[in-house]
Amino acid sequence: DNFLNGAGSDAITSCRSPAICTYDPFGTGLVTPCPSGVCPPLYLSAAKTYTQTGGGTVTPFTRSIQAVDFPGNREKIMSKVSWSFHGTTYSVTIYDQLTPWQ
């Protein structure tokens, strides 16, 4: 419940649609809003993980997350990775739903 409705930097509250955020599981582990809806690039670390905290080689990839409220105390989470190649923008988006399981 803290992840969905909390006020801390580990909560997705500030990422509810239309806002978007970043989440860096290998770096800070914090949810960070993207300023003006533009997320920073991902870095490839020496450990070969993608991180948003720097400390590696900058890549053409960006990763964003967004939460959408659904009825019945459910939340739809979207994760999107985007990049440009030869002037064309590409993206891969995955969705999952969080539901109360207790």
C-alpha positions in Angstrom: 0.0 0.0 0.0 2.9 2.3 0.6 4.1 1.9 -3.0 0.6 2.9 -4.3 -0.5 5.5 -1.9 2.5 6.6 0.1 4.1 10.0 0.1 7.7 9.0 0.1 10.2 8.8 -2.7 9.6 5.0 -3.0 5.9 5.5 -3.8 4.4 5.9 -7.3 1.9 8.5 -6.2 3.7 11.3 -8.2 3.6 9.1 -11.4 -0.2 8.9 -11.8 -1.2 9.7 -15.4 -0.6 12.1 -17.1 2.7 12.5 -15.1 5.6 10.1 -15.9 8.6 9.1 -13.7 11.7 7.1 -13.7 12.5 4.1 -11.5 16.1 2.9 -11.0 16.1 -0.6 -9.5 19.9 -0.8 -9.8 20.7 2.7 -8.6 18.8 4.6 -6.0 15.7 2.4 -6.0 13.6 5.6 -5.9 10.7 6.8 -8.0 11.6 10.2 -9.5 9.3 12.5 -11.6 10.6 13.4 -15.0 10.8 17.2 -15.3 8.5 18.6 -18.0 7.6 15.0 -19.0 11.1 14.3 -20.3 13.0 11.5 -18.7 16.8 11.4 -18.6 18.8 8.8 -20.6 19.8 5.5 -19.3 23.4 4.7 -18.6 25.1 1.3 -19.1 27.1 0.6 -15.9 30.4 -1.3 -15.6 28.2 -4.1 -14.2 26.3 -4.2 -17.5 23.0 -3.0 -15.9 21.0 0.0 -17.1 20.7 2.8 -14.6 19.4 6.3 -14.5 21.9 7.6 -12.0 24.9 8.0 -14.3 28.3 6.5 -13.6 28.6 4.6 -16.9 28.2 5.1 -20.6 25.2 7.2 -21.7 22.9 5.3 -24.1 20.2 6.4 -26.5 17.5 4.8 -24.3 15.1 6.4 -21.9 12.9 4.5 -19.4 9.6 5.8 -17.9 6.9 4.5 -15.7 3.3 5.7 -15.2 0.4 4.6 -13.0 -3.2 4.7 -14.0 -6.0 4.2 -11.4 -8.5 1.5 -12.1 -11.8 0.8 -10.3 -11.8 -1.7 -7.5 -8.6 -0.6 -5.8 -6.4 -1.7 -8.8 -3.5 0.1 -10.5 -2.2 -0.3 -14.0 1.5 0.2 -14.2 3.2 1.1 -17.6 6.9 0.8 -18.2 8.2 2.2 -21.5 11.7 2.2 -23.0 12.2 4.6 -26.0 15.2 5.3 -28.3 16.0 6.9 -31.6 17.8 5.2 -34.5 18.6 7.1 -37.7 16.0 9.7 -36.9 13.2 7.2 -36.2 11.8 6.9 -32.6 11.1 3.4 -31.4 9.6 2.2 -28.1 8.6 -0.9 -26.2 5.9 -0.7 -23.6 4.8 -3.3 -21.0 1.8 -3.1 -18.7 0.9 -4.9 -15.5 -1.9 -4.5 -13.0 -1.5 -4.4 -9.3 -4.4 -5.7 -7.3 -5.0 -6.1 -3.5 -4.1 -9.7 -2.7 -4.7 -9.8 1.0 
